[in-house]
Amino acid sequence: MTFFLNKKIKYVLIIVLISCSIISFAQEKEVLTLKQVIALAEEKSLDAFKIQNLYQQSDYLYNNFRANRLPTLSLDIEPLTLNRRVEQRFNSSLGRDQFTDIETLNTNIGLSVTQNIFATGGKISLNSSVNRFENIGDIKNLSFNNTLINLRLDQEIFGFNSFKWNKKIEPLKYEKARIEFVEENEDLHIKATERFFNLATAELNLKNIEINLKNSLKLYNIGKNRFKIATINQEELLNLELNVLNNQTELQKAKRRLVDYQFELNIFLGFESNREISLNTKEEIPLIDIDLSKALEMAKSNSSQLLNLKLGALRAEEQLARAKANRRLSPNLIASVGLNKSGNRLDDTFIDPLNQNRVSLSVNVPILNWGIAKRNVLIAEDQSKITNMEQSQTEQEFLQKVRGQVIDFNLQKELVNNALKTKEVAVKSYELVLERFKYGNVDIIKLNNSISAKDRAVNGYINSLKEYWLNYYRLRKITLMNLETGEKIIKMFDQKLGLD
C-alpha cells in the first residue's frame, strides 16, 4: 500500500513539474535585437505597407507615361441609332411643302491607330470606318459609306510642346520616387530604433528601480536597528523610509511606462497589442569612421531633396517655355488624305474608291490682350531666377547638414564607450558606498548622491547607445550609403524590385 501511495505521489509530482515547466515556458518573453526589430518593421509594419504602395503608385504613373509614347489602337462601335422626327419638306410632285415623317437607322463601326509625335508635339492617326444608313420612314432607302483608309495629321506649328517637357520631367519624377522609397525605408529604420530604445530604456529603468527598491528596503531595516542603538538619528531614518516610498512610487510609474512602450512597439510591428517582448541591447556597434568627402559625394548623387530641386528648376523652365509659346502666333495645321466610297450596297463601296483630301490651316493671332501674355513671361522668368537661387542655397544647407551628421556619427562611438565606462564606475561606486553604509561608515547624503549618480550613468549609457544608432540610420538616410561597405543602398532595393 505504501509502495502504491509513493508511486502516486511520484506521478503527481511529475505532472506538477511538467505543468510548471509549461507555464514557465509560456510566460517567457520573446527576446529581440535591434536588427530583428528593424527586419520585422520592414516586413510587417503599416509604415512599410504605405511606403511600398506609394512607390507602386509612382511606378504606375511612370508606366502610363511610357505607354503614352506608344501607338494606341481603338475600336469605335455605334451599333444602332434610331432617329424619328417630323420635318417640313418640299414635295415636287404636288408643288408645295408638307410635313413628312422621317425614321432612320444608323450603324457605324470604326478602327483607328493614333501616335503622338514627341519631337513636334503633334499627333498622327490612321483610321478606317463603315457607316450604314437606312431610311425606314415614308421614303425608304439604304446606303453605305466606307472610309477604307484615312491618314490625318494634327500639328500646332509654334505651340507649346508638352511631350518634349514630359520626356525630361517624368523620368526625373520616377527617379525621385525610387530614391524617396529608399529614404522612407531608412526613415522606417529610425522609427524602429526610437521605439526599440524607448522600450529598452523602460525595461532598464524598471529593473534599476526594482533593485533600488530592494536595496532601500534592506537599508531601511538596517536603519531601524541602527536607530535603536542610536547610531543614526531620526532624520536619517526618515530619509531611508522616504527612499522606500519614492522607489515604490517610481516602480508603479516605470511599470506603466513599460506597458505604454510595449504597446507602441507591438502596434508599430503589427503584433497583437498585448504581446510580451524583451529587448537585447548588447549588439556590438560597428566601430567605423565615415569619410566626409565620400559621404558628401554619395549625398549629392543620391538625395531626393537635391533631385527635387533639379525637378523644380526644370518645371520653372517649362512654365517659361509655355508662357513664351502663348505669346506667339499659334498656327494649327490639320491635313488628311484617304480613300472613301459610298453606295447602295456594301460591296459597291470597295470598288474604285475616291480620293479624300483635306488641308486646314487656322491661325490664332493675339492682337490685344492688355499685356497679359507679356507679364506672364516676366512672371515665369522671375520665378525661374528665384528657383535657381533657392536651389543653390538649399543645396549648400543640405550639404552642411550632411557634414553635421558625419561629425555627430564619428563622435558618437567615443561617447558610447565613455558612457559605458561611466556606468561601470558609477555602479561599482554605488556598490561600495552601499556596503560602507551598512557598516555605518557613510552618511545618508552620500548614499543618496551615489544612487543618483548610478541612475544617471545607467540611463546615460542607454541614451548614448540610442543616439549612436539613430545617428547611424540618419546618416544612412541622408547619404543612402551603406556605412560599412560604402556602396549605394539603392542598388540593394533595385535588386529586390528587379530593376537592375
C-alpha positions as CSV (number, residue, x, y, z in Angstrom):
1,M,0.0,0.0,0.0
2,T,2.8,2.3,0.9
3,F,4.6,1.5,-2.4
4,F,1.5,2.4,-4.5
5,L,1.0,5.6,-2.5
6,N,4.6,6.6,-3.1
7,K,4.1,5.8,-6.8
8,K,1.0,8.0,-6.9
9,I,2.9,10.9,-5.2
10,K,5.7,10.5,-7.8
11,Y,3.2,10.7,-10.7
12,V,1.6,13.8,-9.2
13,L,5.0,15.4,-8.6
14,I,6.0,14.7,-12.2
15,I,2.7,16.2,-13.6
16,V,3.1,19.3,-11.4
17,L,6.7,19.7,-12.5
18,I,5.7,19.4,-16.2
19,S,2.9,21.8,-15.7
20,C,5.2,24.3,-14.1
21,S,7.7,24.0,-16.9
22,I,5.0,24.6,-19.5
23,I,3.7,27.6,-17.6
24,S,7.2,28.9,-17.2
25,F,7.9,28.4,-20.9
26,A,4.6,30.1,-21.9
27,Q,5.5,33.1,-19.8
28,E,8.9,33.6,-21.3
29,K,9.2,36.8,-23.3
30,E,10.3,36.9,-26.9
31,V,13.8,38.4,-27.0
32,L,14.6,40.6,-30.0
33,T,17.6,42.6,-31.0
34,L,17.6,45.9,-32.8
35,K,18.3,44.3,-36.2
36,Q,15.4,41.8,-35.7
37,V,13.0,44.7,-34.8
38,I,14.1,46.6,-37.9
39,A,13.6,43.4,-40.1
40,L,10.1,42.9,-38.6
41,A,9.3,46.6,-39.2
42,E,10.3,46.2,-42.9
43,E,8.1,43.1,-43.2
44,K,5.0,43.7,-41.2
45,S,4.6,47.3,-40.2
46,L,1.9,49.6,-41.5
47,D,4.5,52.2,-42.4
48,A,6.3,49.6,-44.7
49,F,2.9,48.8,-46.4
50,K,2.3,52.5,-47.1
51,I,5.9,53.0,-48.4
52,Q,5.5,50.1,-50.8
53,N,2.1,51.2,-52.1
54,L,3.2,54.9,-52.6
55,Y,6.1,53.6,-54.6
56,Q,3.8,51.3,-56.6
57,Q,1.6,54.3,-57.5
58,S,4.6,56.2,-58.8
59,D,5.6,53.1,-60.8
60,Y,2.1,53.0,-62.3
61,L,2.3,56.7,-63.3
62,Y,5.7,56.2,-64.9
63,N,4.4,53.2,-66.9
64,N,1.4,55.4,-68.0
65,F,3.9,58.0,-69.3
66,R,5.8,55.3,-71.2
67,A,2.6,53.9,-72.6
68,N,1.7,57.4,-73.9
69,R,4.8,57.2,-76.1
70,L,3.4,54.1,-77.9
71,P,0.6,54.0,-80.5
72,T,-2.9,53.4,-79.3
73,L,-5.5,51.2,-81.0
74,S,-9.2,51.8,-80.5
75,L,-12.4,50.4,-81.9
76,D,-15.5,52.6,-82.0
77,I,-18.8,50.9,-82.5
78,E,-22.3,52.6,-82.7
79,P,-24.5,49.5,-83.2
80,L,-27.8,51.2,-83.5
81,T,-29.1,54.8,-83.7
82,L,-32.8,55.3,-84.2
83,N,-33.9,58.8,-85.2
84,R,-37.6,59.6,-85.5
85,R,-38.8,63.1,-86.3
86,V,-41.2,65.2,-88.4
87,E,-39.7,67.6,-91.0
88,Q,-41.2,70.1,-93.4
89,R,-40.1,69.2,-96.9
90,F,-41.0,70.3,-100.5
91,N,-43.0,67.8,-102.5
92,S,-42.1,68.4,-106.1
93,S,-45.0,66.3,-107.5
94,L,-47.5,68.4,-105.6
95,G,-45.5,71.6,-105.8
96,R,-45.8,72.5,-102.2
97,D,-44.3,71.9,-98.7
98,Q,-45.6,69.2,-96.5
99,F,-44.7,67.6,-93.2
100,T,-43.1,64.2,-93.6
101,D,-42.3,61.5,-91.0
102,I,-38.6,60.7,-91.0
103,E,-37.4,57.5,-89.5
104,T,-33.7,56.4,-89.9
105,L,-31.5,53.7,-88.6
106,N,-27.8,54.4,-88.4
107,T,-25.0,51.9,-87.7
108,N,-21.3,52.8,-87.5
109,I,-18.0,51.0,-86.8
110,G,-14.5,52.4,-86.9
111,L,-11.0,51.3,-86.2
112,S,-8.2,53.8,-85.5
113,V,-4.5,53.9,-84.6
114,T,-3.1,57.1,-83.1
115,Q,0.5,58.1,-82.4
116,N,1.8,61.1,-80.6
117,I,4.8,62.9,-82.3
118,F,7.1,63.8,-79.4
119,A,9.5,65.7,-81.5
120,T,7.0,68.3,-82.7
121,G,4.1,67.9,-80.2
122,G,1.6,66.8,-82.9
123,K,-0.5,63.8,-83.5
124,I,-0.8,61.4,-86.4
125,S,-3.7,58.9,-86.8
126,L,-4.8,56.2,-89.2
127,N,-8.4,55.2,-89.3
128,S,-11.0,53.2,-91.2
129,S,-14.8,53.2,-90.8
130,V,-18.0,51.9,-92.3
131,N,-21.4,53.6,-91.9
132,R,-24.8,52.1,-92.7
133,F,-27.7,54.5,-93.2
134,E,-31.3,53.3,-93.7
135,N,-34.4,55.4,-94.1
136,I,-37.4,53.4,-92.8
137,G,-40.0,56.2,-93.0
138,D,-42.2,57.2,-95.9
139,I,-39.3,57.3,-98.3
140,K,-37.3,54.1,-97.9
141,N,-33.7,53.8,-98.9
142,L,-30.5,52.1,-97.8
143,S,-26.9,53.4,-98.3
144,F,-23.4,52.7,-97.1
145,N,-20.4,55.0,-96.7
146,N,-17.0,53.4,-96.4
147,T,-13.8,55.2,-95.5
148,L,-11.3,52.5,-96.4
149,I,-8.3,54.4,-95.1
150,N,-7.7,57.9,-93.8
151,L,-4.3,59.3,-92.6
152,R,-4.6,62.5,-90.6
153,L,-2.0,64.9,-89.1
154,D,-2.8,67.4,-86.3
155,Q,0.1,69.8,-85.7
156,E,0.4,73.1,-83.8
157,I,3.3,74.8,-85.6
158,F,4.7,77.2,-83.0
159,G,2.8,75.9,-80.0
160,F,4.0,74.6,-76.6
161,N,5.3,71.0,-76.9
162,S,4.2,69.3,-73.7
163,F,5.6,65.9,-74.9
164,K,9.1,67.4,-75.0
165,W,8.9,68.6,-71.4
166,N,7.3,65.4,-70.2
167,K,10.2,63.5,-71.7
168,K,12.5,65.4,-69.4
169,I,10.4,65.6,-66.3
170,E,8.7,62.2,-66.0
171,P,11.9,60.1,-65.8
172,L,13.2,62.5,-63.2
173,K,10.0,62.2,-61.2
174,Y,10.3,58.4,-61.3
175,E,13.9,58.5,-60.2
176,K,12.9,60.8,-57.3
177,A,10.1,58.3,-56.4
178,R,12.7,55.4,-56.3
179,I,15.1,57.4,-54.1
180,E,12.2,58.5,-51.8
181,F,11.2,54.9,-51.5
182,V,14.7,54.0,-50.2
183,E,14.8,57.1,-47.9
184,E,11.4,56.3,-46.4
185,N,12.6,52.8,-45.8
186,E,15.6,54.2,-43.9
187,D,13.2,56.5,-42.0
188,L,11.4,53.3,-41.0
189,H,14.7,52.1,-39.5
190,I,14.9,55.4,-37.5
191,K,11.3,54.9,-36.2
192,A,12.0,51.3,-35.3
193,T,15.2,52.4,-33.5
194,E,13.3,55.0,-31.5
195,R,10.6,52.6,-30.4
196,F,13.2,49.9,-29.7
197,F,15.2,52.1,-27.3
198,N,12.0,53.6,-25.8
199,L,11.1,50.1,-24.6
200,A,14.6,49.1,-23.8
201,T,15.0,52.2,-21.6
202,A,11.7,51.5,-19.9
203,E,12.9,47.9,-19.2
204,L,16.2,49.1,-17.9
205,N,14.5,51.7,-15.7
206,L,12.1,49.2,-14.3
207,K,14.9,46.7,-13.5
208,N,17.0,49.5,-11.9
209,I,14.1,50.8,-9.8
210,E,13.4,47.2,-8.6
211,I,17.0,46.9,-7.5
212,N,16.8,50.3,-5.8
213,L,13.6,49.3,-4.0
214,K,15.0,46.0,-2.9
215,N,18.2,47.8,-1.5
216,S,16.2,50.6,0.0
217,L,14.1,48.1,2.0
218,K,17.2,46.4,3.2
219,L,18.7,49.7,4.2
220,Y,15.6,50.8,5.9
221,N,15.5,47.6,8.0
222,I,19.2,48.1,8.9
223,G,18.5,51.8,9.7
224,K,15.7,50.8,12.1
225,N,18.1,48.5,14.0
226,R,20.8,51.2,14.0
227,F,18.3,53.8,15.2
228,K,17.5,51.6,18.2
229,I,21.2,51.6,19.2
230,A,21.4,55.4,18.4
231,T,24.0,55.2,15.6
232,I,21.7,57.2,13.3
233,N,19.2,59.9,14.1
234,Q,15.5,60.0,13.3
235,E,16.0,62.4,10.3
236,E,18.3,59.8,8.7
237,L,15.8,57.0,9.4
238,L,13.1,59.1,7.9
239,N,15.2,59.7,4.7
240,L,15.7,55.9,4.4
241,E,11.9,55.5,4.7
242,L,11.4,58.2,2.1
243,N,13.7,56.4,-0.3
244,V,11.5,53.3,0.1
245,L,8.3,55.3,-0.6
246,N,9.8,57.1,-3.5
247,N,11.1,53.9,-5.1
248,Q,7.6,52.3,-4.6
249,T,6.1,55.3,-6.5
250,E,8.7,55.2,-9.2
251,L,8.2,51.5,-9.6
252,Q,4.5,52.0,-10.4
253,K,5.3,54.7,-12.9
254,A,8.0,52.6,-14.5
255,K,5.6,49.7,-14.9
256,R,3.1,52.0,-16.6
257,R,5.8,53.4,-19.0
258,L,6.8,49.8,-19.8
259,V,3.2,48.9,-20.8
260,D,2.9,52.0,-22.9
261,Y,6.1,51.5,-24.8
262,Q,5.4,47.8,-25.2
263,F,2.1,48.6,-26.7
264,E,3.7,51.3,-29.0
265,L,6.3,48.8,-30.4
266,N,3.7,46.0,-30.8
267,I,1.4,48.2,-32.8
268,F,4.3,49.5,-34.9
269,L,5.4,46.0,-35.8
270,G,1.9,44.8,-36.5
271,F,1.8,42.4,-33.5
272,E,-1.1,41.9,-31.0
273,S,-1.1,44.8,-28.6
274,N,-0.5,42.5,-25.5
275,R,2.3,40.5,-27.0
276,E,5.3,40.5,-24.5
277,I,8.7,41.3,-25.9
278,S,12.0,41.7,-24.2
279,L,14.9,43.5,-25.9
280,N,18.6,42.7,-26.2
281,T,20.7,45.9,-26.4
282,K,24.0,44.1,-26.3
283,E,24.6,44.2,-30.0
284,E,28.1,45.3,-31.0
285,I,28.2,48.7,-32.5
286,P,30.3,49.0,-35.8
287,L,33.5,50.8,-35.0
288,I,33.8,52.7,-38.2
289,D,34.7,56.3,-39.2
290,I,32.9,57.9,-42.2
291,D,35.0,59.8,-44.7
292,L,33.4,63.2,-45.1
293,S,34.2,63.6,-48.8
294,K,32.7,60.2,-49.6
295,A,29.6,61.0,-47.6
296,L,29.1,64.3,-49.5
297,E,29.6,62.7,-52.8
298,M,27.0,60.0,-52.1
299,A,24.6,62.5,-50.7
300,K,24.9,64.7,-53.8
301,S,24.2,61.8,-56.1
302,N,21.5,60.0,-54.1
303,S,19.4,62.7,-52.3
304,S,15.8,63.1,-53.3
305,Q,16.0,66.6,-51.9
306,L,18.6,67.7,-54.4
307,L,16.7,65.8,-57.2
308,N,13.6,67.7,-56.2
309,L,15.5,71.0,-56.6
310,K,16.5,70.0,-60.1
311,L,12.9,69.0,-60.9
312,G,11.7,72.4,-59.6
313,A,14.1,74.2,-61.9
314,L,13.0,72.1,-64.8
315,R,9.4,72.9,-64.1
316,A,10.2,76.6,-63.9
317,E,11.8,76.3,-67.4
318,E,8.7,74.5,-68.6
319,Q,6.4,77.3,-67.4
320,L,8.6,79.9,-69.1
321,A,8.5,78.0,-72.4
322,R,4.7,77.7,-72.1
323,A,4.4,81.5,-71.4
324,K,6.6,82.3,-74.4
325,A,4.6,80.0,-76.7
326,N,1.3,81.5,-75.6
327,R,2.6,84.9,-76.6
328,R,3.5,84.0,-80.2
329,L,1.3,83.3,-83.2
330,S,-0.2,79.8,-83.0
331,P,-0.9,78.3,-86.4
332,N,-2.7,74.9,-86.3
333,L,-2.3,72.6,-89.3
334,I,-4.8,69.7,-89.9
335,A,-4.1,67.6,-93.0
336,S,-5.7,64.3,-94.1
337,V,-5.6,62.0,-97.1
338,G,-7.5,58.8,-97.7
339,L,-9.9,56.7,-99.8
340,N,-13.7,56.9,-99.5
341,K,-16.7,55.5,-101.4
342,S,-20.4,55.3,-100.8
343,G,-23.1,53.1,-102.4
344,N,-26.4,51.3,-102.0
345,R,-24.6,48.0,-101.3
346,L,-21.6,47.4,-99.1
347,D,-19.7,45.6,-101.8
348,D,-20.0,48.6,-104.1
349,T,-18.1,50.8,-101.6
350,F,-14.9,48.8,-102.2
351,I,-14.9,49.4,-106.0
352,D,-12.9,52.3,-107.3
353,P,-12.8,54.3,-104.1
354,L,-12.3,58.0,-104.4
355,N,-9.5,60.1,-103.1
356,Q,-10.4,62.1,-100.0
357,N,-8.1,65.0,-99.2
358,R,-8.4,67.8,-96.7
359,V,-5.9,70.5,-95.6
360,S,-6.8,73.1,-93.0
361,L,-4.6,75.9,-91.6
362,S,-6.0,78.0,-88.8
363,V,-4.1,80.8,-87.1
364,N,-4.8,82.5,-83.8
365,V,-3.3,85.9,-83.7
366,P,-3.2,87.8,-80.3
367,I,-3.9,91.4,-81.2
368,L,-4.9,93.0,-77.9
369,N,-4.7,91.2,-74.6
370,W,-3.7,94.2,-72.4
371,G,-0.2,92.9,-71.8
372,I,-1.3,89.7,-70.1
373,A,0.9,87.4,-72.2
374,K,4.0,89.7,-71.7
375,R,3.5,89.8,-68.0
376,N,3.1,86.0,-67.8
377,V,6.5,85.7,-69.5
378,L,8.0,88.1,-67.0
379,I,6.5,86.3,-64.1
380,A,7.8,83.0,-65.4
381,E,11.3,84.5,-65.9
382,D,11.3,85.8,-62.3
383,Q,10.1,82.5,-60.9
384,S,12.9,80.7,-62.8
385,K,15.5,83.0,-61.3
386,I,14.1,82.6,-57.8
387,T,14.1,78.8,-58.2
388,N,17.7,78.8,-59.3
389,M,18.8,80.9,-56.4
390,E,16.8,78.7,-53.9
391,Q,18.3,75.6,-55.5
392,S,21.9,76.9,-54.8
393,Q,21.1,78.0,-51.2
394,T,19.2,74.8,-50.3
395,E,21.9,72.6,-51.7
396,Q,24.5,74.4,-49.5
397,E,22.3,74.0,-46.5
398,F,21.7,70.3,-47.3
399,L,25.5,69.6,-47.6
400,Q,26.1,71.4,-44.3
401,K,23.5,69.1,-42.7
402,V,25.4,66.1,-44.1
403,R,28.7,67.4,-42.7
404,G,27.0,67.7,-39.3
405,Q,25.6,64.2,-39.4
406,V,29.0,62.8,-40.3
407,I,30.7,64.7,-37.4
408,D,28.0,63.5,-34.9
409,F,28.3,59.9,-36.0
410,N,32.1,59.8,-35.9
411,L,32.0,61.3,-32.3
412,Q,29.2,59.1,-31.1
413,K,31.1,55.8,-30.7
414,E,33.5,57.5,-28.3
415,L,30.6,58.9,-26.4
416,V,29.1,55.3,-26.1
417,N,32.4,54.0,-24.8
418,N,32.7,56.8,-22.3
419,A,29.1,56.3,-21.2
420,L,29.8,52.6,-20.7
421,K,32.9,53.2,-18.6
422,T,30.9,55.9,-16.6
423,K,28.1,53.4,-15.9
424,E,30.6,50.7,-14.8
425,V,32.4,53.1,-12.5
426,A,29.1,54.5,-11.1
427,V,27.7,51.0,-10.4
428,K,30.9,49.9,-8.7
429,S,31.0,53.1,-6.6
430,Y,27.4,52.6,-5.6
431,E,28.0,49.1,-4.5
432,L,31.0,50.2,-2.4
433,V,29.0,53.1,-0.8
434,L,26.1,50.7,-0.1
435,E,28.4,48.3,1.7
436,R,30.1,51.1,3.7
437,F,26.6,52.5,4.7
438,K,25.6,49.1,6.0
439,Y,28.5,49.3,8.4
440,G,27.9,52.9,9.3
441,N,30.9,54.4,7.5
442,V,28.9,56.6,5.1
443,D,26.0,59.0,5.8
444,I,22.6,59.1,4.1
445,I,23.5,62.1,2.0
446,K,26.5,60.4,0.3
447,L,24.4,57.3,-0.2
448,N,21.6,59.2,-2.0
449,N,24.2,61.0,-4.1
450,S,25.7,57.7,-5.1
451,I,22.3,56.3,-6.0
452,S,21.5,59.3,-8.2
453,A,24.9,59.1,-9.9
454,K,24.4,55.4,-10.6
455,D,20.9,56.0,-12.0
456,R,22.1,58.9,-14.3
457,A,25.0,56.8,-15.5
458,V,22.8,53.8,-16.3
459,N,20.3,56.0,-18.2
460,G,23.2,57.9,-19.8
461,Y,24.6,54.7,-21.3
462,I,21.3,53.5,-22.8
463,N,20.7,57.0,-24.2
464,S,24.1,57.2,-25.8
465,L,23.5,53.8,-27.4
466,K,20.2,55.1,-28.7
467,E,21.8,58.2,-30.1
468,Y,24.5,56.1,-31.8
469,W,22.0,54.0,-33.7
470,L,19.8,57.0,-34.5
471,N,22.8,58.8,-35.9
472,Y,23.7,55.7,-37.8
473,Y,20.4,55.4,-39.6
474,R,20.0,59.2,-40.1
475,L,23.4,59.2,-41.9
476,R,22.3,56.2,-44.0
477,K,19.1,58.1,-44.9
478,I,20.8,61.4,-45.9
479,T,23.6,59.7,-47.9
480,L,21.8,56.4,-49.0
481,M,25.1,54.8,-48.4
482,N,25.9,51.5,-46.7
483,L,28.1,52.9,-43.9
484,E,30.1,49.7,-43.6
485,T,30.7,48.9,-47.2
486,G,30.5,52.4,-48.8
487,E,28.1,51.1,-51.5
488,K,24.8,52.7,-52.6
489,I,21.8,51.3,-50.7
490,I,19.6,51.9,-53.7
491,K,21.4,49.1,-55.5
492,M,20.1,46.6,-53.0
493,F,16.5,47.8,-53.5
494,D,16.9,47.8,-57.3
495,Q,17.8,44.1,-56.9
496,K,14.8,43.5,-54.6
497,L,12.5,45.2,-57.1
498,G,14.1,43.5,-60.1
499,L,15.2,46.9,-61.6
500,D,18.9,46.2,-62.0
